[in-house]
């Protein structure tokens, strides 16, 4: 209803979370993760490549350390959600 006030609250929460003064707000929900996967799986095959998964995580500024994927394995939506 009040976008400016909402954005201020979210940005203040992000700042506090980064400084360890509160919980970091969740900026992505499950539907956002599913949308990213669907963009990567443009042909609707039901999986993406490990390279696509790594690049998506980097684009979302998430760590790829400990990424549990095999290079010749297709990454399903459930696997992608788990990694995100």
C-alpha positions as CSV (number, residue, x, y, z in Angstrom):
1,X,0.0,0.0,0.0
2,X,2.9,2.4,0.8
3,X,5.8,1.3,-1.4
4,X,8.3,3.9,-0.2
5,X,7.7,3.0,3.5
6,X,8.0,-0.7,2.7
7,X,11.3,-0.2,0.8
8,X,12.7,1.8,3.7
9,X,11.8,-0.9,6.2
10,X,13.3,-3.6,4.0
11,X,16.5,-1.7,3.4
12,X,16.9,-0.9,7.1
13,X,16.4,-4.6,7.9
14,X,19.0,-5.6,5.3
15,X,21.5,-3.1,6.8
16,X,20.8,-4.4,10.3
17,X,21.2,-8.0,9.2
18,X,24.5,-7.2,7.5
19,X,25.8,-5.5,10.7
20,X,24.6,-8.5,12.8
21,X,22.0,-6.4,14.6
22,X,19.0,-8.5,13.5
23,X,17.7,-11.1,11.1
24,X,18.5,-10.7,7.5
25,X,15.1,-10.4,5.7
26,X,14.1,-13.0,3.1
27,X,14.1,-11.1,-0.2
28,X,13.2,-14.1,-2.4
29,X,10.3,-16.5,-1.9
30,X,9.8,-19.9,-3.5
31,X,7.9,-18.4,-6.5
32,X,10.9,-16.3,-7.3
33,X,13.2,-19.3,-7.2
34,X,10.8,-21.2,-9.5
35,X,10.8,-18.3,-11.9
36,X,14.6,-18.3,-12.1
37,X,14.6,-22.0,-12.8
38,X,11.9,-21.7,-15.5
39,X,13.9,-19.0,-17.2
40,X,16.9,-21.3,-17.3
41,X,14.8,-24.3,-18.4
42,X,13.3,-22.4,-21.4
43,X,12.6,-25.6,-23.3
44,X,10.7,-27.1,-20.4
45,X,12.9,-30.2,-20.1
46,X,12.6,-30.3,-16.3
47,X,16.3,-29.8,-15.6
48,X,19.1,-27.4,-16.0
49,X,22.9,-28.0,-16.4
50,X,25.3,-27.7,-13.4
51,X,26.9,-24.7,-15.2
52,X,23.5,-22.9,-15.4
53,X,23.0,-23.7,-11.7
54,X,26.4,-22.2,-10.8
55,X,25.8,-19.1,-12.9
56,X,22.3,-18.6,-11.4
57,X,23.7,-18.8,-7.9
58,X,26.4,-16.3,-8.7
59,X,23.9,-14.0,-10.3
60,X,21.8,-14.1,-7.1
61,X,25.0,-13.4,-5.2
62,X,24.8,-16.8,-3.4
63,X,27.9,-18.9,-2.7
64,X,28.7,-21.9,-4.9
65,X,31.0,-23.4,-2.2
66,X,29.8,-26.8,-1.3
67,X,27.5,-27.0,-4.3
68,X,26.5,-30.6,-4.4
69,X,26.1,-31.3,-8.2
70,X,27.8,-33.6,-10.6
71,X,28.9,-32.1,-13.9
72,X,27.0,-34.6,-16.1
73,X,23.9,-34.6,-14.0
74,X,20.7,-32.6,-14.8
75,X,19.6,-30.3,-11.9
76,X,15.8,-30.6,-11.3
77,X,13.7,-27.8,-9.8
78,X,13.7,-29.5,-6.3
79,X,17.5,-29.8,-6.4
80,X,17.8,-26.1,-7.5
81,X,15.5,-25.0,-4.7
82,X,17.7,-26.9,-2.2
83,X,20.9,-25.3,-3.4
84,X,19.3,-21.8,-3.4
